[in-house]
Amino acid sequence: MVRDACLDIMNQRIHTGDKSIPVHRVAILRPFSLFLRDIGAPVERRFQQAGLPYFALDNVDNYVPSHRFYSFLINTAQREGIEDLGFHVSHKYGADSADPHMVHLLRHSTTLYSGLSKASTLINRTITNFRMGLLRSKLDDFSCFYYRPSCDADNPAIDQIGWFGIMILIGMVREFTGPHWQPTEIGVMGNRLPTQFIREQFPNTRIRLVQHYSYIALENTLLGLPPSHTAHALPASPLSQFEPFAKDFVGSLEQILHSYLQENDLSIEHFASACNMSKRTLQRKLTDTGTSYSTLLDHALFHFASRMLKDSDMTVTNIAHQLGYNDMSHFTRAFRRIAGVTPRAYRQQHNLDQEREIK
């Protein structure tokens, strides 16, 4: 049905950045945490076992290393005894819980075609490991809405990623068609045939096992549909406001480091492991770029602290403790080294600036 479009997918280049570390936005972890909590599983322990920072969930726009996300999928599916974890998570929670920004874009689009195009742009800007897009078949009246990760086809996490992605794609289309629409054809990555439970959800859909990408086929006549939900009163956020994944090595390190700042262990050994490399390799690569881990850490801590000073009512002492500083003088010196002023002076200046803007 959509074979020619599928061949085009294989020719699509995945832009991961030549030297960056593959990352996922934390948003993708949110529905998994909700699902595990619902079934009574130890959510925080599952995160820890995969080396993921549980506190990262506080900001869905943070980034975590892709290899640890894959470990989380494999480990959690095995320990909870849920063969089709990815399917069950996205089937229960859908696109809304996975990425509220994406659904917001969909509901502010004029047509299904426009919505899928905007959502694909967002995904391609903010996740290194995926390529999402809509391709029209040249041979029939169907389009192929696809989702292609750059991880190896033999990665054990593929079986979870495949169906998780499929249900997200379907959920996006249902924002326009309504909740009962089903694709005419599904091509899903993985090495296992769909379970009986999955087949029962799609009684009239042809399901194929494919390599390297997942897709759903939808009729071209649907592409002009308006959203079935009323758009939120707030205006849609422009795509330019979302921070894209870093395409350079140091930039990707900085994005990952922001997610780990509230961990107890911020040693270079711990962080190198999070980035899937040895301490020596990390040090050498940082030296080659003219910086050091201590410099990266200082700037990341400053970024977090300055945001807390501006956007929260937390005391300076509590902010310092949250960042692992037991000695306030050490925190003050580290902050002043970058900002040129103490944390309290920084907050006071920010408050004065806001008062002037109001006047």
Secondary structure, DSSP 8 states (H G I E B T S, - for coil): --HHHHHHHHT------SS---EEEGGGGHHHHHHHHHTT--HHHHHHHTT--GGGGG-TTSEEEHHHHHHHHHHHHHHHT-TTHHHHHHHHHHHHHH-HHHHHHHHT-SSHHHHHHHHHHHHHHH-TTEEEEEEE-SSSSEEEEEEEE-S-TT-TTHHHHHHHHHHHHHHHHHHHH-TT---SEEEEESSS---HHHHHH-TT-EEEEESS-EEEEEEGGGTT---SS---SS----GGGS----SSHHHHHHHHHHHHTTSS---HHHHHHHTTS-HHHHHHHHHHTT--HHHHHHHHHHHHHHHHHHH----HHHHHHHTT-S-HHHHHHHHHHHHSS-HHHHHHHHHHHHHHHH-
